[in-house]
């Protein structure tokens, strides 16, 4: 919750307009917003997010440094592509380690588990 930049609790929100800028044979959306009498722009190109020129978007920015800004949407601000991919990768690694550790138990461990199971499976009034 405290790793987002700009920080959710210390920032302000405003609205901006999407403008397409041509850089290296590619159209990249930038959000243009105004704070007081100054104009700022922030890159608004996120995977799986289609923005059109002239679209109005909500911007979150740091009040001390308005150049530190982001488009305030769930995809792109709260959920980021690299963080989701990293989380899935970590979960897969932990799952693989758990499978490897439990796939071929040692003979001693297997005997111990079987003896515990026999002791606990007796009924109270048998």
VEXSEVEX-464717 format. One record per residue: residue in one letter; x, y, z of N, C-alpha, C in turn. Coordinates in pm, whole numbers, plus 50000, padded with zeros to 5 digits. Example, Ala and Ser with C-alpha at 12.3 -4.5 7.8 and 13.67 -1.06 7.14 Angstrom:
<nodes>
A513194943150780512304955050780513204967050780/S512854977550708513674989450714512905000350787/
</nodes>
This chain:
<nodes>
X500814988150000500005000050000500875012750000/X502045012150060502895023950067503985023949961/X503915015049863504955014349761504565021749634/X503385027049626502945034049505503565047849500/X504005051549382504535064949361503735071449250/X503115082449271503045090349393502205083349500/X502525086249625501875079749737500405083649744/X499545073949767498105076249769497695085849880/X498325084849998497915092650114498465106950113/X499565109350045500195122550044499955130249915/X499155125049827498995131149695497625137249676/X497505144849569496245151049528495845145149393/X494575146749360494105142149230493565153949151/X493645152749022493105162648929492735155148801/X492245162248704491905156048577492815161348468/X493125152648374493975156248262493375151248132/X493995155048023493535151247891494635143347821/X494235132747752495195124447679495545130947546/X496845131547520497355136147390498365125847341/X498285122547214499215113047154500455120347104/X501625115047140502885120647092503605110147010/X504145114546897504835105546806506315104746846/X506725093046897508125090946934508605077946872/X509635078746791510255067046728509235058146656/X508465064246568507495056946485506395050246567/X506095055646683505085049646769504305060646839/X502995059346843502165069046913502055064847060/X502485073547149502445070747292501515080747358/X500555076047439499655085447505500305092047626/X500145104947636500585112847750499385120147806/X499295120847939498225128248003498755142148039/X498095152347991498475166048018497535171348127/X498135176648236497305182148344497915195148393/X497115202948463497525216148509497435216748661/X498475222548722498495225248865498835240048879/X497915247448939498045262048947498165267448804/X499235274148771499395279548635500385271448552/X500885260348607501875252048536501205240148470/X501785235948359501295224448285502315213148295/X501825201048319502695189248332502165178148243/X503055168748209502635157048132503205144548197/X502445133748186502865120948241502555110148137/X503465100748123503275089748027502105080948075/X501195078047985499995070648021499885057547944/X500995052447896500975039947819501145028047913/X500065020947939500085008848020499614997247934/X500164985347954499684973847877498194971347903/X497474967447801496054964147806495174976147840/X495664988147825494875000147852494875008547725/X493715009847665493585017347541493035031247570/X493845041247548493425055047567493405061947432/X492435070747414492315077947288492595092647312/X493025099347210493345113447218492105121447256/X492275130347353491155138547399490385132647515/X490695120447553489995113947664490385120547796/X489425122147884489675128148015489975117048115/X491095118348187491505108048284491835114748417/X491725106848522492055111748656493555109848679/X494205120048732495645120048756495885121448906/X496825113648958497265115249096498695120349091/X498985130749171500315136649164500785140549304/X502095141049318502725145049443502655160249452/X502135165549563501965180049574503305187349580/X504325181049639505635187449647506375187149513/X506095176949433506775175349304505755170349201/X505035179349137503975175249043504455167148923/X505755167248896506245158948786506155144148821/X506065140948950505865127248996504355124648997/X503845119748884502405117848867502135104748795/X500885100448801500465088148732498975089148700/X498555081648599497135080648569496505072048678/X495485077348744494875070548858493775061148810/X494175048848783493265038048745493715025648817/X492815015948831493205003648900494314996448824/X494184995848690495244989648610496245000448571/X497414999748626498445009448596498935016448720/X498035018848816498465024948942498465014549054/X497335007949076497264997949183497804984449138/X497474980349018497944967648964498894970548848/X500124965748863501124968048759501544954648699/X501834955048571502174943048496503354935648557/X504444942648589505644936048641505404930348781/X504594936948863504304931848996503444919148990/X502444919048901501614907148886502434895348835/X503284897848738504124887148683505084881848790/X505684890748868506574886648976505854878549083/X504634882449117503854875149217503524861049169/X503144859849044502834846648989504094838048985/X505214843948948506464836448943506874831649083/X506764840049183507104836049320506194824849368/X504894825849340503954815349380504294802049311/X504674802449184505044790149113506324784049169/X507284792349207508524787249267508224780449400/X507424786749485507064780649614506284767749595/X505384767349496504634755249468505584744049423/X506534747349336507494737349289508354732049402/X508794740649493509594736249607508764727049696/X507494730449719506634721949802506424708249739/X506244707949609506064695049540507344686749549/X508484692849527509754685549534510024680049674/X509684687649776509934683249913508994672049956/X507784671749902506794661849945506604650349849/X507274650349737507054640149636507634626549678/X508854626049722509504613649763510004614849908/X509134611750005509584612850144510584601850180/X511414604550279512374594550327511624583150395/X512254571250400511624559550461511294562050609/X512224568150681511994570750824510784579750843/X510684590050763509564599350773508254592550740/X508264584050638507054576950598506604567450708/X507544560050771507204551050882506634558851001/X507254570151030506784578351142505354583451117/X505074587650996503734592450964502704581250972/X503084569250930502154557850936501874553951082/X502884554451168502664550851308501794561251378/X501964573751347501114584251406499684582451360/X499494578751236498154576951182497464565151250/X498174554151277497594542551343497184545851486/X497994553751557497674557351694496474566551702/X496344575651613495254585351619493964580051560/X493994569251485492774564351421491974554951512/X492454551651634491704543051725490534550851784/X489404544151795488234550551850488274550052002/X487594558752065487624559952210487034547852279/X485954542152229485264531252297485444517752229/X486534515552163486774502452099487314492552198/
</nodes>
